[in-house]
Amino acid sequence: MGIELQNINKQFGEYKAIDNLSLNIASGELIALLGPSGCGKTTLLRIIAGLELADSGKILLENKDTTNLPPRKKNVGFVFQHYALFRRLTVFENVAFGLKVLPFRERPSRSEIRDRVAHLLKLVQMDWALTRYPSQLSGGQRQRVALARALAVNPRVLLLDEPFSALDAKVRQELRRWLRKLHDEIHVTSIFVTHDQEEALELADKIVVINKGRIEQQGTPQEVYDHPANAFVYNFLGNVNVFHGRIHNGKVSLGAHQLDAPDDLKNVEEKPSQTFVRPHEIGISRIRSNDKDLEGTIREVRLQGGQIGLNIECQGLDNPIEAEVPRELFVNLQLAKGVQVFVTINRVRVFTGDYEI
Amino acid sequence: MALFQIKRRNILPGFGLSMGYTVFYLSAIVIVPVSMIFFNTFPMGWEPFVNAVTAPRVIASYKLSFSTAFFAALFDAFAGLLTAWVLVRYRFPGKQFLDALVDLPFALPTAVAGICFATLYSPIGWLGQLLAPLNLHIINTPTGIIIALIFIGFPFVVRTIQPVLEEMEQEIEEAAHCLGATRWQTFTKILLPHLFPALLTGVTLAFARGIGEYGSVIFIAGNLPMKTEIAPLMIMSKLDQFDYAGASAVALVLLLISFTMLLLLNAVQEWQQKEYRS
């Protein structure tokens, strides 16, 4: 096992940041801790690094109990959101820092340090910046240097705390792909914290969805996205329309409309329910295709790259529906603000229980 | 031509007016009064000038002033750094009180401080009593002068380091710890270089203040010729004897040495900053 967390608890005053959380991560995996801000994901990362002490629980890194070790003995690489580079040291000195502070007997020779730093900087494509200072680099470049610095000490695990969130959208996407490629090359067990579901879906081998200090679901991006375990996960992974209603004798109410309940809820007699529909799982047409179609009027049109976002007010529904259609369809149907359309709901997820958003 | 370029590139309005005001202000408040020292000294002629400033008593006072100010500033560097550290990094009851206490040497009339020290360290004072049997004499010795100057210079160091320490992210230290650095390594390799410019500024201010300090020192120094006479006191005693030219001469040398030192320290700082800023 790369990382084993057993029954971790952490309380800040009245506030329970981590609630009896256990998690196993295989060696060499790239894991995303995904959750809303304040869900405890950063705290968990800091506990693994030893920057925060857990109130109870055990942490094993590469099968070695490191629960009570100080950060400097844990041998983890930590990448901070705001880089945390040493600004009075050059790029070279930043990356070499972890090697130069080793006890004399373990410290590599100067030429070895030089080679290792050069190798790492080449890996992160920053070998041209050896003698620069952090203030002379862009955000993306700084984060790459920070990554090289973290890797210099051959860490057992690499921990990244929202590593791309301080960067602008374009650089963020570039670095994401680049990190994925880098991980495929070096295979160090890595955890990165993010609140950006897109980032988690694109980058991770496995996603761990966290809410209120507990794990809601874990699995591959495909599993988590296609089979969300509960309403929270469904809601958190991507845009969604939510309809509050009741489930009654195999029928789900959707405002004034009725839908067939999914198979697993067919036998529920009477319960409050929440129906979730993703914007891209909604069909739009100008003519009624079947009697279950909802009738509505387009209230708002938004350009979203290849997709067009529509805000549709439907008869019999309290709140407008958000739908996404391909640009081509939008043009072919001659859709515009104020146009009457028929809405087909292709796929719904129904959750019962008292989950709140 | 160069001036016009500065003006054109500057986005902030009012460069001409504010620069003019600055030059006027510095002239009226600093340059003109200080230049009086030059003008008072010139009529005296070269030989009397050299005689006045190389008199053994005067030389001894220069040495005393600069050395005591230096050691006091050096001590303040450590004490001030530690105090700033405690005030920024820890939370404890009475912190605000302690923080306000730091500024006290700024506000207290220096003569009052001098009298306090003299009373405290006199052979029958609270501390003097305890030190006398150990044959440690504070009053009427350079040590006493240093103690007074430490008190006077202390807030300069604390107040220059404090803001730099406050704005330094905790993450920098955490990064160093994660990379395997001990606390001591983190302090010497990361924190200290980071704080160094501010520390240097604070120490420079404390040092400069120490050279010019008069009020608090004369009460504790005893003012023994050749032993505990500081340079400002030499100037005062020459004035008392209506030797205005002699006083100006001593002041001029003091001024030149101080100014050269401040200039040098500024240059060191400039050089330090230049390196890592783009």
Contacts between the chains, C-beta under 8 A, distances in Angstrom:
chain1	res1	chain2	res2	distance
A	49	B	178	6.0
A	51	B	174	5.4
A	51	B	177	7.5
A	51	B	178	7.4
A	70	B	177	7.3
A	71	B	174	7.1
A	71	B	177	4.3
A	71	B	178	5.1
A	72	B	177	5.1
A	72	B	178	7.1
A	72	B	179	7.6
A	72	B	180	4.7
A	72	B	181	6.2
A	72	B	182	6.6
A	73	B	180	7.8
A	74	B	178	7.6
A	75	B	180	7.5
A	76	B	178	6.2
A	77	B	178	7.1
A	78	B	174	7.2
A	78	B	175	6.8
A	78	B	178	4.3
A	80	B	171	4.9
A	80	B	174	7.6
A	80	B	175	6.4
A	82	B	169	7.0
A	82	B	171	6.6
A	84	B	169	6.5
A	84	B	171	3.9
A	84	B	172	5.3
A	84	B	174	7.1
A	84	B	175	4.3
A	85	B	175	7.9
A	86	B	172	6.6
A	86	B	175	7.6
A	86	B	176	7.5
A	86	B	190	5.6
A	87	B	194	7.5
A	87	B	276	6.5
A	88	B	193	4.6
A	88	B	194	5.9
A	88	B	276	5.4
A	89	B	193	7.9
A	97	B	176	7.2
A	97	B	179	5.6
A	97	B	181	7.3
A	97	B	189	7.5
A	98	B	179	3.7
A	98	B	180	5.6
A	98	B	181	7.9
A	101	B	176	7.9
A	101	B	179	6.7
A	101	B	180	5.5
A	101	B	181	4.3
A	101	B	182	7.4
A	101	B	185	4.9
A	101	B	189	7.2
A	102	B	180	6.4
A	133	B	275	7.7
A	133	B	276	4.3
A	133	B	277	7.4
A	133	B	278	7.0
A	135	B	276	6.7
A	135	B	277	6.0
A	135	B	278	5.2
A	136	B	278	4.2
A	146	B	175	7.9
A	149	B	175	7.7
A	149	B	179	6.9
A	150	B	178	7.5
A	150	B	179	7.7
A	152	B	179	7.6
A	153	B	179	5.9
A	153	B	180	6.0
